[in-house]
Amino acid sequence: MSNNNDNNRGGFDRFRDRHPILVNSTLMALALVALGYIALLFIDVFTSHGQQVQVPDVRNMPLEKAIGILEDAGLRWEISDSTTFYENYKPGTVIDQDPKAKSYIKKIRIIYLSVNAMHAPIISLPKLVDLPGRQGMATLKAMGFKNVTMDSVPSEMDGLILKVTVDGHSVAPGTPVSVNSKVKITVGDGSIVDLNPEQILDPEMMDSIDEANYKDAQETYEQELKEAQARAEQERKNQAAEEKRDDNKKKDQDKKKDQDKKKDQDKKSDKDKKK
């Protein structure tokens, strides 16, 4: 009776009973091969394998136009720097990009854009009146002012700053001024001599007065410079924090778009399977 049962069983079942380890090992190997093939398919899908696109050149373009071109090409973008101001570029212009133009990349790559700041840095004008003209010129240029000139007018004060104008207007110390403004320093030429004996001072006394005035003015300037630098640094930090918040918001929006897109693809795939 058992012989009849053995004959009724298939050859594979008899082979499996005699060589269980070999059969199980073979089945496991086939399963691993199948899983590996499926994994490769998923990698191709999620990494856009073989789907490359040429990066368009968006340098020297307004940011909005550059964004439109990149999005039309199916590329993602982020702003890597927008705090530096260059005089030879219009505000909001793309200065550089990474990856470089005309290179080939996968669509999942992000194009990082360096954008010219919307306006030149603003710095508080220091107190310069009564300081030597050359010192005032050096101070302004060291602070970042680009267009600084100096003229002279007849005065008893030789070489000392009498007034400071910005774009043709008198400006009080501490006023926020763009570094691209035209700043003019007016100094006395010492051509006016007052011979009133009552006003003639001893040369040594004049030297001591000038030195005291200079020290007071220098200390005041250094204090005002520190305060201006602190305000400028705080403004840079605030701007960087705001840009970071905007970048995070943009990333969240992109992530949500990707998730919604994946959900739509999954729904479509499920519908295709049901069909």
Buried (B, 14 or more C-beta within 10 A) or exposed (E): EEEEEEEEEEEEEEEBEEEEEEBEEEEEEEEEEEEEEEEEEEEEEEEBEEEEBEBBBBBEBBBEEBBEBBEEBEBBBEBBBBEEBEEEBEBBBBBBBEBEEEEEBEEEBBBBBBBBBEEBBBBBBBBBBBBBBEBBBEBBEEBBBBEBEBEBEEBEBBBBBBEBBBEEEEBEBEBEBBBBBEBBBBBBBBEEEEEEEEEEEEEEEEEEEBEEEBEEBEEBBEEBBEEBEEBBEEBEEEEEEEBEEEEEEBEEEBEEEEEEEEEEEEEEEEEEEEE
